[in-house]
Amino acid sequence: MSKRYLIVGAGIIGSSIAREIASRRIGEVIVLEKEKELGLHASGRNSGVLHSGINQKPGSLKARMCVEGNYLARNFCKEYEVPMEECGTIVVAREQSELPTLDKLLVMGMESGVEGLKIIDKQELAERELNVHGIKALFSPNGAVVDSLDFLKKVSKDAVRNGAEYFFDEKVTSAINKKDKIIIETDKSEHIADHIVNCAGLYADEIAHKFGVGLNYSIIPFKGSYREVKNLRINSMVYQVPDLRYPFLGVHFTKTVDGKVLAGPTAQLAFGREAYNNFNLKGTIEMVCSRNFWNMASNREFLKLAYSNGKTAFFDSVFLEEARKICPLINERDLSPYRSGIRAQLVDKNGIMVDDMLVEFRENSTHVLNAVSPGMTCSLAFAKYVVDNMDKN
Ligand SMILES: Cc1cc2nc3c(=O)[nH]c(=O)nc-3n(C[C@H](O)[C@H](O)[C@H](O)COP(=O)(O)OP(=O)(O)OC[C@H]3O[C@@H](n4cnc5c(N)ncnc54)[C@H](O)[C@@H]3O)c2cc1C
């Protein structure tokens, strides 16, 4: 009898896995999504960048998935006509002190197998990017920007074409193990499955805990807000040299497929897992009551980072200052508020932010605990990795 897979969450990770299982014809696939439509969370609120993989640690799962995923996603977008611009990415060093990190990024990228990387000098940078200030830069031709919502819709459409069934407006509330079957209860109905794949994004820890999995981890939400930048033309996506100790990239400039230029996203603690524009008291209390949060917050380096990121997020003048580091000609009147997204950052019991992607495989359940950025880029390769390993277990 055919195996029945039940996927919790129809973001880009859940939908890619649904598509992978369905296209391998290894069983029935059901996807449960608590929202009424696709893309209301990270998968529809991100920068839309298909990253090349330069700032991932070589040998990490994320580096492998990013390089392979970038290739698969670009091909998928071409085949399924997802709006995409293959404009490349540039990491800009503004001063001498940043050059060692730029060289390190080049080495890391080459070790991870990123193709076509090159360091460009001040003159070539000025020719490429009239509005960007820097003394040297790392150019990666494989970076691209896509319409992330359309990408998600087409991946899920392909999952459905291969036989997956989606149920919207069904929030998974409990899971009961009964012999070799699992009964999943939602706020509306009950589903029986042989294997559960937890892709619940901001709630992946809560779903995993229902299975007694990942008990040492919790998700801390980090909000990223964007500003739209008027009167600025960039040819590629433009990044600052990042602080490699943290998973955030600093304020940078990305394009959208419909011609906008965005600055951001910021990276400040969110007051609730889905508190895009508000303060959620229950979510905030839950977060600050977690041991993992306190262990993270008691680290001096983290506090320094949180303070400076908070200032960038809350004060327009500081945001402008950050943005001007690489595009000095921007004015305050060029910036207007744009949407925000919330990153589901996994933190362990010692308060350490988990940098790599993390999946826990069990006999009848699989839990995607840390599908951090660049999770959209990784998604199609990551789905293959998950399904290969799920079968081994
Ligand atoms: C601001 C920002 C910028 C980013 N930029 C990029 C980028 O440029 N490039 C890139 O590659 N990546 C980027 N990322 C990362 C990328 O967006 C994520 O890694 C990816 O979207 C994660 O997908 P997901 O399916 O795990 O999560 P989600 O999209 O959050 O999907 C999870 C789904 O699970 C559902 N769900 C949750 N709980 C339940 C439940 N109990 N029952 C049923 N359904 C449930 C949710 O409603 C949601 O739809 C960015 C992320 C953010 C936040």
The ligand as an SDF file (V2000), in Angstrom:
LIG
                    3D

 53 58  0  0  0  0  0  0  0  0999 V2000
   13.3450   39.2980    5.5160 C   0  0  0  0  0  0  0  0  0  0  0  0
   13.8060   38.0320    4.8550 C   0  0  0  0  0  0  0  0  0  0  0  0
   14.5950   38.0840    3.7110 C   0  0  0  0  0  0  0  0  0  0  0  0
   15.0360   36.9080    3.1080 C   0  0  0  0  0  0  0  0  0  0  0  0
   15.7100   36.9800    1.9190 N   0  0  0  0  0  0  0  0  0  0  0  0
   16.0300   35.8360    1.2680 C   0  0  0  0  0  0  0  0  0  0  0  0
   16.5910   35.8980   -0.0370 C   0  0  0  0  0  0  0  0  0  0  0  0
   16.7780   36.9570   -0.6150 O   0  0  0  0  0  0  0  0  0  0  0  0
   16.9580   34.7240   -0.6150 N   0  0  0  0  0  0  0  0  0  0  0  0
   16.7480   33.5120   -0.0180 C   0  0  0  0  0  0  0  0  0  0  0  0
   17.1260   32.4930   -0.5900 O   0  0  0  0  0  0  0  0  0  0  0  0
   16.1620   33.4310    1.1980 N   0  0  0  0  0  0  0  0  0  0  0  0
   15.7800   34.5690    1.8450 C   0  0  0  0  0  0  0  0  0  0  0  0
   15.1640   34.5130    3.0610 N   0  0  0  0  0  0  0  0  0  0  0  0
   14.9510   33.1860    3.6670 C   0  0  0  0  0  0  0  0  0  0  0  0
   13.7540   32.4690    3.0730 C   0  0  0  0  0  0  0  0  0  0  0  0
   12.6810   33.3500    2.8730 O   0  0  0  0  0  0  0  0  0  0  0  0
   13.3680   31.3400    4.0290 C   0  0  0  0  0  0  0  0  0  0  0  0
   14.5040   30.5500    4.2830 O   0  0  0  0  0  0  0  0  0  0  0  0
   12.2590   30.4580    3.4530 C   0  0  0  0  0  0  0  0  0  0  0  0
   11.1860   31.2420    2.9770 O   0  0  0  0  0  0  0  0  0  0  0  0
   11.7680   29.4960    4.5150 C   0  0  0  0  0  0  0  0  0  0  0  0
   10.6820   28.8060    3.9700 O   0  0  0  0  0  0  0  0  0  0  0  0
    9.7110   27.9520    4.8870 P   0  0  0  0  0  0  0  0  0  0  0  0
    8.8250   27.1990    3.9850 O   0  0  0  0  0  0  0  0  0  0  0  0
   10.5550   27.1770    5.8660 O   0  0  0  0  0  0  0  0  0  0  0  0
    8.9540   29.0190    5.7890 O   0  0  0  0  0  0  0  0  0  0  0  0
    7.5680   29.8210    5.5800 P   0  0  0  0  0  0  0  0  0  0  0  0
    7.5360   30.5410    4.3150 O   0  0  0  0  0  0  0  0  0  0  0  0
    7.4000   30.6150    6.8420 O   0  0  0  0  0  0  0  0  0  0  0  0
    6.4780   28.6840    5.5190 O   0  0  0  0  0  0  0  0  0  0  0  0
    6.0430   27.9710    6.6530 C   0  0  0  0  0  0  0  0  0  0  0  0
    4.5400   27.7930    6.5100 C   0  0  0  0  0  0  0  0  0  0  0  0
    4.0830   26.9660    7.5710 O   0  0  0  0  0  0  0  0  0  0  0  0
    2.7920   27.4090    7.9290 C   0  0  0  0  0  0  0  0  0  0  0  0
    2.5050   26.9180    9.2840 N   0  0  0  0  0  0  0  0  0  0  0  0
    3.1230   27.2650   10.4410 C   0  0  0  0  0  0  0  0  0  0  0  0
    2.5800   26.6040   11.4720 N   0  0  0  0  0  0  0  0  0  0  0  0
    1.5990   25.8180   10.9660 C   0  0  0  0  0  0  0  0  0  0  0  0
    0.6650   24.9100   11.5530 C   0  0  0  0  0  0  0  0  0  0  0  0
    0.6330   24.6840   12.8600 N   0  0  0  0  0  0  0  0  0  0  0  0
   -0.2090   24.2760   10.7270 N   0  0  0  0  0  0  0  0  0  0  0  0
   -0.2020   24.4870    9.3790 C   0  0  0  0  0  0  0  0  0  0  0  0
    0.6470   25.3630    8.7860 N   0  0  0  0  0  0  0  0  0  0  0  0
    1.5430   26.0130    9.5720 C   0  0  0  0  0  0  0  0  0  0  0  0
    2.9110   28.9220    7.8500 C   0  0  0  0  0  0  0  0  0  0  0  0
    1.6520   29.5550    7.7420 O   0  0  0  0  0  0  0  0  0  0  0  0
    3.7920   29.1040    6.6130 C   0  0  0  0  0  0  0  0  0  0  0  0
    3.0320   29.3300    5.4380 O   0  0  0  0  0  0  0  0  0  0  0  0
   14.7140   35.6480    3.6960 C   0  0  0  0  0  0  0  0  0  0  0  0
   13.9270   35.5970    4.8390 C   0  0  0  0  0  0  0  0  0  0  0  0
   13.4460   36.7710    5.3980 C   0  0  0  0  0  0  0  0  0  0  0  0
   12.5520   36.6940    6.5900 C   0  0  0  0  0  0  0  0  0  0  0  0
  1  2  1  0
  2  3  1  0
  2 52  2  0
  3  4  2  0
  4  5  1  0
  4 50  1  0
  5  6  2  0
  6  7  1  0
  6 13  1  0
  7  8  2  0
  7  9  1  0
  9 10  1  0
 10 11  2  0
 10 12  1  0
 12 13  2  0
 13 14  1  0
 14 15  1  0
 14 50  1  0
 15 16  1  0
 16 17  1  0
 16 18  1  0
 18 19  1  0
 18 20  1  0
 20 21  1  0
 20 22  1  0
 22 23  1  0
 23 24  1  0
 24 25  2  0
 24 26  1  0
 24 27  1  0
 27 28  1  0
 28 29  2  0
 28 30  1  0
 28 31  1  0
 31 32  1  0
 32 33  1  0
 33 34  1  0
 33 48  1  0
 34 35  1  0
 35 36  1  0
 35 46  1  0
 36 37  1  0
 36 45  1  0
 37 38  2  0
 38 39  1  0
 39 40  1  0
 39 45  2  0
 40 41  1  0
 40 42  2  0
 42 43  1  0
 43 44  2  0
 44 45  1  0
 46 47  1  0
 46 48  1  0
 48 49  1  0
 50 51  2  0
 51 52  1  0
 52 53  1  0
M  END
$$$$
